Amino acid sequence: MVTTRRDESGTNFIRPYVIINSSGGLEYWSANSTVNNEELNRFINWRPPRLQARPIDILITSYAILTYSSLGRLDEALPSVRWLTLQKNAQGGFVSTQDTVVGLQALSTYGSKSFRPDTNITIYVSDMNTHLTMNVKSDNALSLQIQEIQSNSQDFSITASGSGLALLDIEYSFNVLKELSKPVFDVNTVLLDDKLDSFNIMVCTKFLLKHDTGMVVQEVSIPSGFVPDLSTLGQVAGVKRSERKGSIVAIYFDKISGSSLCYSIVMTREAKVAKSQKSYVRTYDYYEPANQATVFYQPRTLRDSTVCDVCLNCCP
């Protein structure tokens, strides 16, 4: 996105290959349609209130906000600011590292440009059991305030009084036993050399939609008490790199197609932990994170092991 000087009072946007989408007081910029029929038809018994936007749409919209803010056209930026804030995850970021950096820069720039020294807002959030009050004033307007709601209510009343500009987010999360949408990746796990102190897991993955993916990330969680041996992964065509990140092994692929791509990795015991719970394999398209699938695995030997099996000196 670039700008050209038209005259002393105005500026034109040059918008090649960009679509501006406006609805319900929200506005975002995209290279093409964010939601396609495959995405809309994927959900089984439940649909989220909104689909996660693509990183490219977040980037383009963030740059638009930065441009509007630099020109002082804050009223025109506001619909895009509203849309962008709806794309944040519960941790305050967005989808990928790049769009998170640019997105937060856009929001902070808009916030600093729209700051009013006479800001004085009182916000009330309530339901049948909860009554919260938050005060936003000039001395704390750029600071984040967080309050936890101890309620399972689905309906809240939100009111505000005073003058100034403030943003209120309500985040919620829930756990499920099964996928809420049809997986777009077919992921299968096979346990090889299933022993008490080591096992070899083979993971095979293919993409179920008609086109190829972009870069794909696969996260293999590590059972408690075990460590992965990344050298056993070997040289697998299509695997870009692998690394351990805390309790998971992250494996990066250039792309996943309709043909199965398989690899295996050995994990070895380093601590005495019995009755290990199921571990997961999460697969998602880095640039289209809504395209994802999660499966679980559990070595039979670990599932059936007791404290006496794992620690011979712990039992009489």
PyMOL commands that set and color helices and strands:
alter all, ss='L'
color gray80, all
select helices_A, chain A and resi 37-40+55-70+74-86+97-113+230-233+300-304+307-310+312-314
alter helices_A, ss='H'
color red, helices_A
select strands_A, chain A and resi 2-5+11-14+19-23+26-30+120-126+131-137+157-163+185-192+198-207+216-221+226-229+239-245+248-253+261-269+279-285+292-297
alter strands_A, ss='S'
color yellow, strands_A
deselect
rebuild
show_as cartoon
